[in-house]
Amino acid sequence: MAHNELRPVIKLRSTAGTGHTYVTRKNRRSDADRMVLRKYDPVARRHVDFREER
């Protein structure tokens, strides 16, 4: 079975500058621009914005 490029794997990098990343998938049809999620950064020990990197 081929990989579906409609739901690609993306990396979410912390905006706190710690270098921590999360890996997830996203739907390109419903989320065309870069994804921003507020998640927990264990290095900074607080919730920060995580932005999609390409």
Biopython code that builds the backbone (N, CA, C, O; Angstrom):
import numpy as np
from Bio.PDB.StructureBuilder import StructureBuilder

atoms = [
    (1, "MET", "N", (0.841, -1.175, 0.000)),
    (1, "MET", "CA", (0.000, 0.000, 0.000)),
    (1, "MET", "C", (0.891, 1.245, 0.000)),
    (1, "MET", "O", (1.842, 1.323, 0.778)),
    (2, "ALA", "N", (0.599, 2.193, -0.844)),
    (2, "ALA", "CA", (1.398, 3.414, -0.953)),
    (2, "ALA", "C", (1.051, 4.397, 0.160)),
    (2, "ALA", "O", (-0.043, 4.362, 0.724)),
    (3, "HIS", "N", (2.001, 5.268, 0.461)),
    (3, "HIS", "CA", (1.752, 6.311, 1.459)),
    (3, "HIS", "C", (0.793, 7.342, 0.886)),
    (3, "HIS", "O", (0.907, 7.732, -0.275)),
    (4, "ASN", "N", (-0.137, 7.772, 1.698)),
    (4, "ASN", "CA", (-1.125, 8.744, 1.259)),
    (4, "ASN", "C", (-0.587, 10.148, 1.525)),
    (4, "ASN", "O", (-0.335, 10.501, 2.676)),
    (5, "GLU", "N", (-0.408, 10.951, 0.478)),
    (5, "GLU", "CA", (0.126, 12.302, 0.629)),
    (5, "GLU", "C", (-0.946, 13.306, 1.024)),
    (5, "GLU", "O", (-0.647, 14.486, 1.205)),
    (6, "LEU", "N", (-2.187, 12.860, 1.158)),
    (6, "LEU", "CA", (-3.228, 13.759, 1.644)),
    (6, "LEU", "C", (-3.055, 14.001, 3.142)),
    (6, "LEU", "O", (-3.418, 15.063, 3.646)),
    (7, "ARG", "N", (-2.508, 13.025, 3.847)),
    (7, "ARG", "CA", (-2.255, 13.143, 5.286)),
    (7, "ARG", "C", (-0.771, 12.916, 5.548)),
    (7, "ARG", "O", (-0.382, 11.844, 6.013)),
    (8, "PRO", "N", (0.066, 13.916, 5.255)),
    (8, "PRO", "CA", (1.510, 13.724, 5.428)),
    (8, "PRO", "C", (1.925, 13.799, 6.902)),
    (8, "PRO", "O", (1.222, 14.374, 7.733)),
    (9, "VAL", "N", (3.071, 13.211, 7.200)),
    (9, "VAL", "CA", (3.659, 13.293, 8.534)),
    (9, "VAL", "C", (4.376, 14.631, 8.632)),
    (9, "VAL", "O", (5.152, 14.984, 7.744)),
    (10, "ILE", "N", (4.122, 15.385, 9.713)),
    (10, "ILE", "CA", (4.763, 16.686, 9.892)),
    (10, "ILE", "C", (5.434, 16.734, 11.262)),
    (10, "ILE", "O", (5.077, 15.979, 12.165)),
    (11, "LYS", "N", (6.407, 17.630, 11.405)),
    (11, "LYS", "CA", (7.071, 17.866, 12.681)),
    (11, "LYS", "C", (6.586, 19.188, 13.237)),
    (11, "LYS", "O", (6.485, 20.179, 12.514)),
    (12, "LEU", "N", (6.286, 19.196, 14.525)),
    (12, "LEU", "CA", (5.905, 20.419, 15.225)),
    (12, "LEU", "C", (7.055, 20.795, 16.145)),
    (12, "LEU", "O", (7.387, 20.039, 17.058)),
    (13, "ARG", "N", (7.678, 21.971, 15.917)),
    (13, "ARG", "CA", (8.816, 22.415, 16.719)),
    (13, "ARG", "C", (8.390, 23.493, 17.693)),
    (13, "ARG", "O", (7.575, 24.355, 17.362)),
    (14, "SER", "N", (8.942, 23.445, 18.895)),
    (14, "SER", "CA", (8.609, 24.384, 19.959)),
    (14, "SER", "C", (9.063, 25.794, 19.613)),
    (14, "SER", "O", (10.142, 25.988, 19.054)),
    (15, "THR", "N", (8.228, 26.785, 19.952)),
    (15, "THR", "CA", (8.608, 28.183, 19.740)),
    (15, "THR", "C", (9.385, 28.732, 20.929)),
    (15, "THR", "O", (9.819, 29.884, 20.903)),
    (16, "ALA", "N", (9.569, 27.916, 21.983)),
    (16, "ALA", "CA", (10.316, 28.359, 23.156)),
    (16, "ALA", "C", (11.828, 28.274, 22.927)),
    (16, "ALA", "O", (12.608, 28.719, 23.768)),
    (17, "GLY", "N", (12.238, 27.710, 21.801)),
    (17, "GLY", "CA", (13.663, 27.630, 21.490)),
    (17, "GLY", "C", (14.373, 26.465, 22.149)),
    (17, "GLY", "O", (15.602, 26.447, 22.199)),
    (18, "THR", "N", (13.633, 25.496, 22.654)),
    (18, "THR", "CA", (14.252, 24.351, 23.325)),
    (18, "THR", "C", (14.636, 23.243, 22.351)),
    (18, "THR", "O", (15.431, 22.366, 22.691)),
    (19, "GLY", "N", (14.078, 23.276, 21.145)),
    (19, "GLY", "CA", (14.387, 22.239, 20.170)),
    (19, "GLY", "C", (13.515, 21.005, 20.288)),
    (19, "GLY", "O", (13.724, 20.042, 19.550)),
    (20, "HIS", "N", (12.547, 21.001, 21.189)),
    (20, "HIS", "CA", (11.659, 19.843, 21.369)),
    (20, "HIS", "C", (10.679, 19.776, 20.200)),
    (20, "HIS", "O", (10.161, 20.804, 19.761)),
    (21, "THR", "N", (10.421, 18.560, 19.692)),
    (21, "THR", "CA", (9.506, 18.390, 18.570)),
    (21, "THR", "C", (8.487, 17.299, 18.886)),
    (21, "THR", "O", (8.757, 16.370, 19.647)),
    (22, "TYR", "N", (7.321, 17.439, 18.288)),
    (22, "TYR", "CA", (6.289, 16.404, 18.252)),
    (22, "TYR", "C", (6.116, 16.013, 16.795)),
    (22, "TYR", "O", (6.335, 16.830, 15.900)),
    (23, "VAL", "N", (5.722, 14.766, 16.550)),
    (23, "VAL", "CA", (5.464, 14.287, 15.198)),
    (23, "VAL", "C", (3.998, 13.903, 15.121)),
    (23, "VAL", "O", (3.493, 13.193, 15.991)),
    (24, "THR", "N", (3.305, 14.373, 14.075)),
    (24, "THR", "CA", (1.885, 14.077, 13.918)),
    (24, "THR", "C", (1.549, 14.074, 12.428)),
    (24, "THR", "O", (2.421, 14.261, 11.580)),
    (25, "ARG", "N", (0.285, 13.862, 12.132)),
    (25, "ARG", "CA", (-0.201, 13.913, 10.744)),
    (25, "ARG", "C", (-1.217, 15.032, 10.622)),
    (25, "ARG", "O", (-1.824, 15.437, 11.613)),
    (26, "LYS", "N", (-1.403, 15.534, 9.406)),
    (26, "LYS", "CA", (-2.427, 16.552, 9.206)),
    (26, "LYS", "C", (-3.120, 16.326, 7.873)),
    (26, "LYS", "O", (-2.571, 15.696, 6.969)),
    (27, "ASN", "N", (-4.326, 16.845, 7.767)),
    (27, "ASN", "CA", (-5.102, 16.748, 6.540)),
    (27, "ASN", "C", (-4.837, 18.002, 5.710)),
    (27, "ASN", "O", (-5.139, 19.111, 6.152)),
    (28, "ARG", "N", (-4.279, 17.837, 4.519)),
    (28, "ARG", "CA", (-3.935, 18.995, 3.691)),
    (28, "ARG", "C", (-5.158, 19.718, 3.144)),
    (28, "ARG", "O", (-5.099, 20.920, 2.888)),
    (29, "ARG", "N", (-6.253, 19.012, 2.963)),
    (29, "ARG", "CA", (-7.452, 19.670, 2.418)),
    (29, "ARG", "C", (-8.049, 20.645, 3.424)),
    (29, "ARG", "O", (-8.445, 21.750, 3.051)),
    (30, "SER", "N", (-8.120, 20.255, 4.689)),
    (30, "SER", "CA", (-8.742, 21.124, 5.677)),
    (30, "SER", "C", (-7.746, 22.082, 6.325)),
    (30, "SER", "O", (-8.152, 23.116, 6.854)),
    (31, "ASP", "N", (-6.449, 21.763, 6.295)),
    (31, "ASP", "CA", (-5.404, 22.584, 6.918)),
    (31, "ASP", "C", (-4.298, 22.850, 5.906)),
    (31, "ASP", "O", (-3.255, 22.197, 5.944)),
    (32, "ALA", "N", (-4.512, 23.788, 5.015)),
    (32, "ALA", "CA", (-3.533, 24.025, 3.958)),
    (32, "ALA", "C", (-2.309, 24.795, 4.459)),
    (32, "ALA", "O", (-1.196, 24.554, 3.993)),
    (33, "ASP", "N", (-2.509, 25.729, 5.416)),
    (33, "ASP", "CA", (-1.344, 26.498, 5.892)),
    (33, "ASP", "C", (-0.641, 25.742, 7.007)),
    (33, "ASP", "O", (-1.031, 24.636, 7.378)),
    (34, "ARG", "N", (0.396, 26.363, 7.528)),
    (34, "ARG", "CA", (1.174, 25.711, 8.572)),
    (34, "ARG", "C", (0.365, 25.598, 9.861)),
    (34, "ARG", "O", (-0.313, 26.538, 10.275)),
    (35, "MET", "N", (0.453, 24.446, 10.471)),
    (35, "MET", "CA", (-0.314, 24.157, 11.673)),
    (35, "MET", "C", (0.382, 24.732, 12.906)),
    (35, "MET", "O", (1.607, 24.673, 13.018)),
    (36, "VAL", "N", (-0.396, 25.284, 13.820)),
    (36, "VAL", "CA", (0.113, 25.771, 15.106)),
    (36, "VAL", "C", (-0.750, 25.165, 16.203)),
    (36, "VAL", "O", (-1.966, 25.358, 16.226)),
    (37, "LEU", "N", (-0.115, 24.432, 17.114)),
    (37, "LEU", "CA", (-0.817, 23.812, 18.230)),
    (37, "LEU", "C", (-0.159, 24.228, 19.531)),
    (37, "LEU", "O", (1.057, 24.408, 19.583)),
    (38, "ARG", "N", (-0.943, 24.382, 20.569)),
    (38, "ARG", "CA", (-0.408, 24.702, 21.888)),
    (38, "ARG", "C", (-0.270, 23.396, 22.660)),
    (38, "ARG", "O", (-1.268, 22.771, 23.019)),
    (39, "LYS", "N", (0.989, 22.984, 22.917)),
    (39, "LYS", "CA", (1.262, 21.712, 23.571)),
    (39, "LYS", "C", (2.286, 21.906, 24.683)),
    (39, "LYS", "O", (2.875, 22.978, 24.825)),
    (40, "TYR", "N", (2.487, 20.855, 25.465)),
    (40, "TYR", "CA", (3.414, 20.920, 26.590)),
    (40, "TYR", "C", (4.848, 20.703, 26.118)),
    (40, "TYR", "O", (5.129, 19.753, 25.386)),
    (41, "ASP", "N", (5.753, 21.583, 26.535)),
    (41, "ASP", "CA", (7.182, 21.446, 26.251)),
    (41, "ASP", "C", (7.860, 20.971, 27.531)),
    (41, "ASP", "O", (7.970, 21.746, 28.481)),
    (42, "PRO", "N", (8.322, 19.709, 27.586)),
    (42, "PRO", "CA", (8.914, 19.196, 28.820)),
    (42, "PRO", "C", (10.246, 19.852, 29.170)),
    (42, "PRO", "O", (10.634, 19.850, 30.338)),
    (43, "VAL", "N", (10.952, 20.410, 28.200)),
    (43, "VAL", "CA", (12.220, 21.075, 28.485)),
    (43, "VAL", "C", (11.961, 22.421, 29.167)),
    (43, "VAL", "O", (12.614, 22.760, 30.155)),
    (44, "ALA", "N", (10.998, 23.190, 28.628)),
    (44, "ALA", "CA", (10.639, 24.482, 29.218)),
    (44, "ALA", "C", (9.689, 24.318, 30.412)),
    (44, "ALA", "O", (9.494, 25.252, 31.190)),
    (45, "ARG", "N", (9.102, 23.125, 30.548)),
    (45, "ARG", "CA", (8.146, 22.786, 31.613)),
    (45, "ARG", "C", (6.946, 23.725, 31.646)),
    (45, "ARG", "O", (6.531, 24.180, 32.711)),
    (46, "ARG", "N", (6.394, 24.009, 30.471)),
    (46, "ARG", "CA", (5.168, 24.807, 30.363)),
    (46, "ARG", "C", (4.561, 24.578, 28.989)),
    (46, "ARG", "O", (5.194, 23.976, 28.121)),
    (47, "HIS", "N", (3.332, 25.057, 28.785)),
    (47, "HIS", "CA", (2.669, 24.946, 27.495)),
    (47, "HIS", "C", (3.104, 26.111, 26.602)),
    (47, "HIS", "O", (3.082, 27.267, 27.023)),
    (48, "VAL", "N", (3.498, 25.797, 25.375)),
    (48, "VAL", "CA", (3.920, 26.802, 24.410)),
    (48, "VAL", "C", (3.336, 26.449, 23.048)),
    (48, "VAL", "O", (2.813, 25.350, 22.861)),
    (49, "ASP", "N", (3.422, 27.381, 22.090)),
    (49, "ASP", "CA", (2.979, 27.113, 20.724)),
    (49, "ASP", "C", (4.020, 26.249, 20.013)),
    (49, "ASP", "O", (5.224, 26.474, 20.132)),
    (50, "PHE", "N", (3.533, 25.273, 19.285)),
    (50, "PHE", "CA", (4.376, 24.441, 18.441)),
    (50, "PHE", "C", (3.972, 24.702, 17.005)),
    (50, "PHE", "O", (2.797, 24.570, 16.663)),
    (51, "ARG", "N", (4.925, 25.070, 16.153)),
    (51, "ARG", "CA", (4.644, 25.382, 14.753)),
    (51, "ARG", "C", (5.173, 24.292, 13.845)),
    (51, "ARG", "O", (6.192, 23.657, 14.115)),
    (52, "GLU", "N", (4.443, 24.098, 12.757)),
    (52, "GLU", "CA", (4.858, 23.103, 11.763)),
    (52, "GLU", "C", (6.111, 23.580, 11.046)),
    (52, "GLU", "O", (6.197, 24.736, 10.632)),
    (53, "GLU", "N", (7.078, 22.687, 10.902)),
    (53, "GLU", "CA", (8.266, 23.014, 10.126)),
    (53, "GLU", "C", (8.284, 22.141, 8.881)),
    (53, "GLU", "O", (7.747, 21.033, 8.875)),
    (54, "ARG", "N", (8.909, 22.654, 7.833)),
    (54, "ARG", "CA", (8.966, 21.881, 6.578)),
    (54, "ARG", "C", (10.387, 21.625, 6.171)),
    (54, "ARG", "O", (10.630, 20.992, 5.144)),
]
sb = StructureBuilder()
sb.init_structure("model")
sb.init_model(0)
sb.init_chain("A")
sb.init_seg("    ")
for serial, (resi, resn, name, xyz) in enumerate(atoms, 1):
    if name == "N":
        sb.init_residue(resn, " ", resi, " ")
    sb.init_atom(name, np.array(xyz, "f"), 0.0, 1.0, " ", f" {name:<3s}", serial, name[0])
structure = sb.get_structure()
